[in-house]
Amino acid sequence: MKQKGTPVFKPAIEQEELDAAREALELGWLGMGSYVGAFEEQLRNFLGVKDRHVVAVSTGHAALHLGLLLAGVGPGDEVITPSFNNAADFQAILATGAEPVFCDIEDDSLCIDLKSAKRLVSPRTKAVIVMDYDCMLCDHDRVAEFARDHGLRVIHDAAHSFGSKYKGMMVGSFSDISMFSFDPVKTITCIDGGALVVKSEEEVSRLHEMRLIGMSQPAKVMYTNARAWTYDIKSIGFRYHMANLHAAVGLAQLSKVDRIIESRRASCRYYNRHLKKIPGVVAPKTDFDDITPFLYYIRVPADQRDAVRTFLGEQGIDTGVHWQPGHWFTLLKDCRRDALPVTEQVASEILSLPLHSFMSTETLEAVVDSVASFFLQNR
Ligand SMILES: Cc1ncc(COP(=O)(O)O)c(C=O)c1O
């Protein structure tokens, strides 16, 4: 059954993904195998990370969990992260036995406010998770300095910024530990998938074991669609490996990543050009140079946000809210935190509009017209 109207997200599934999925299914080796090895290699080429290693896993959440474990985070530790972040980040911190500690974000970048983070550093702080929000990037030089000053590990959540560049460097090529998500709605999808980019062979070996319920099963062997029947288990592990079918879809997506990037950038530039003229709407302050946008957000007056959503919904235009901040959730409401005025404000104003790869001009026009009509009628 086809979806009606304009969804907020829509994966770019074309003939190459269908062919890739069929091929992977016909191969009959559905678990981790040759496609996963090839996906890691293609990802490494795309990122241009000759001095780093890519490890594919089952989801972005799994990547975060393993990244935190790699950083030595465990029970009794604290991890500072913006409350304005994805629930997967909070749950990954909790899964290690550590506690999330919430800092604020900057009003212009919607990324971590390092002054707020600094106020939260304690003897228990082990790491910081910084996240690039959609088309905005953190000030990663200052993040590295902050981490150095306080002896912290950095997990760079680049789920939104896959394919973007920071000061000319590919996201994923410069942070302590970087992670990506390739879930169903991301810029490129593996159906579900994630990846970590790390610096050393030793970290790769640990990740290879942890993603395969602790088994010292050589990836080299598995990437030939075979497995060793004897292995050791020396440490804790999870069933977090990527499946061949998913990697095959990811490879098909990577083969057209330039087209995907260009089309998303062009759609966001169209939105920005038209939406920033509408009184009541604040569009992202970027020209999208060097940015691969994952979602497109606007900010609208908090007391009108729900009405805008309803109005667009009535015209078949789906919208999203990314996100409810962490400290609003029952599970996390008692976590230690700084004052979060910007987070509170942004969380009540933010609105995601439809953004897909290869969106037609008619669809973009329809979204812009609907937003414009709403604000014309509700001045
Ligand atoms: C910023 C961010 N981090 C992590 C994740 C988790 O990734 P996954 O859905 O692949 O587990 C998401 C997913 O939406 C995300 O947006």
The ligand as a Gaussian input file, in Angstrom:
#p B3LYP/6-31G(d) Opt

LIG

0 1
 C       21.138000      12.061000      16.395000
 C       20.787000      10.609000      16.385000
 N       21.596000       9.744000      17.043000
 C       21.340000       8.430000      17.074000
 C       20.247000       7.899000      16.448000
 C       19.976000       6.436000      16.547000
 O       20.169000       5.780000      15.347000
 P       19.343000       4.446000      15.001000
 O       17.949000       4.840000      14.703000
 O       20.064000       3.920000      13.798000
 O       19.484000       3.538000      16.166000
 C       19.384000       8.745000      15.739000
 C       18.193000       8.204000      15.064000
 O       17.286000       8.868000      14.650000
 C       19.668000      10.139000      15.708000
 O       18.868000      10.996000      15.061000

